[in-house]
């Protein structure tokens, strides 16, 4: 009866919509009128919650019957995709969300190269990492470096290795035991989905020998790291959380490895394996029906968030101090926020993601770190960011990462005098659970303002939120459907291996028009200009990271072999504050500031292009005042 009702509504909507469009025509709104109206609007998508066999049957019916051509466009219209057909936008479309570089910036690049006497980008970064680490050690005692705020810190690993209190080889053996223990639980942790014990122990043995000889490479030497499944790591396949297909049977070689992995490998990091993720990264939840859904170490009944779900579970459980994820729609920040971690989504192209496997979202997605401490986030950014010789896109950024501004030994670093924090009251407050709003506002006022001297400018108005929300969906959806052709999506035998949630999302993308895609890219150009105006008056733009806390799973439907869940209400809460950073390319960070009902809450800060250093400074200053709790699932790897 439910499906017949949906079908009937779809038929009526389809015929009515196209009859009106044909005989009456749609009134188009000039985007300049929206900018002048200054009216806050962002929709929460509403749709029936589907789960179990009914969800699978509905998706299959939409894919393989004529009803799909009637019902799916109706669902998309209710999600406001038709908004892009109703707007007149005049800016040139912008494919990649980065600013144009001018002659003055090119001169800065030349001066930076001259000042560093021909040193390579990687040599400069390694030198800065060593300086920041030494300043950090000078600022805290051994007891402080093992406090709850950094209880899994990579700096702690490094210090214990140097003091010969443990070795990378012992740590690697502990990790292997922990993975087995985590996956034997009910429900299983499902944090790591691919690992090779022999390969891990080999790396750990080599690192142990370097420490014994006093020839460790860097603070990352011997530090265990996990990598999201969609990123190419030597010795493993890259199946993007999917069931293995012919394409993903290929084992990545060292030459084909992702540039991020190459950078960390050159610094001595040891790779545990591939972290779990939502299938192809299409959803900001942590569900994966192929390997089992990763669980939140703070509450094993709950979601980690996604799509870098395994990374959140790995770091929050203490399995590793660092995991590398990707973020096309919050996929680093969401699991970081839900799991009480720090997560950084860098400026687009700031981190080189060059690798062998084909990307599935190229104008919205960028790789970034998830860590349990601000110092780890800072050091990790310093390790993986910057230009790389084999990636022309990475040369879109300034040569200088501005790491020299991270001065932990300088007392002036511990001040935010002259800094302005921008808040759009209507946007910031648009959360069902007002305890989240209060927690975030109190932290800004009591820490950033009262302790460090920043000022709040809450007169900010954020234009084009709803057009930007829809446009982000259009861009990332179009790119993912196009990218999936390399994975055999358009062959029935391959498509049938995908989860219902993935299939439904990819199906809806079939009905996005080329006109809508171009309009979305024009809106991107407009919105980047509007935010550049905002950043002329404020240093950071603040919101809660997520308009809710981590939801509980419907257990049997998120286990390996289940059918999954479709819940647009939860997705709307997760995405409310997330999309602007991806759509416009700005860097953003989530800082774990406290808890509600035992579940972590994050504060999100966004800054102008290439200004990650400001975000890292806020995180470093905030850490001392954030609420600390150990998760219920915590491994003692050290």
Secondary structure, DSSP 8 states (H G I E B T S, - for coil): -HHHHHHHHHHHHHHHHHHHHHHT----EEHHHHHHH------------EEHHHHHHHHHHHHHSTTHHHHHHHHHHHTTGGGGGSEE--S---SS------HHHHHHHHHHHHHTTT--HHHHHHHHHHHHHHHHHHHS-TTGGGSGGGTT-HHHHHHHHHTTSS-HHHHHHHHHHHHHHHHTSSS----EEEE-HHHHHHHHHHHHHHHHTT---STTTT-EEEEETTS--TTS---TTS---SGGG----TTTS-HHHHHHHHTT-EEEEEE--SGGG-SSS---TTT---EETTEEEEE--SSSHHHHHHHHTTS-SEEEEEESSSTTHHHHHHTT-EEEE--TTSB----SS--S-TTT-EEEEEESSHHHHHHHHHHHBS-BTTBGGGGGS-S---GGG--TT-GGGG--TT-EEE-BHHHHT--SSHHHHHHHHHHIIIIIITTT--EEETB-----HHHHHHHHHHHHHHHHHHHGGGGTTTSHHHHTTS-HHHHHHHHHGGG--HHHHHHHHHHHHHHHHHHHHHTTT-SEEEEES-SS---B--HHHHSTT---EE-HHHHHHHHTTTHHHHHH---EEEEEEEEETTEEEEEEEE-STT-HHHHHHHHHHHGGGS-----SS-----
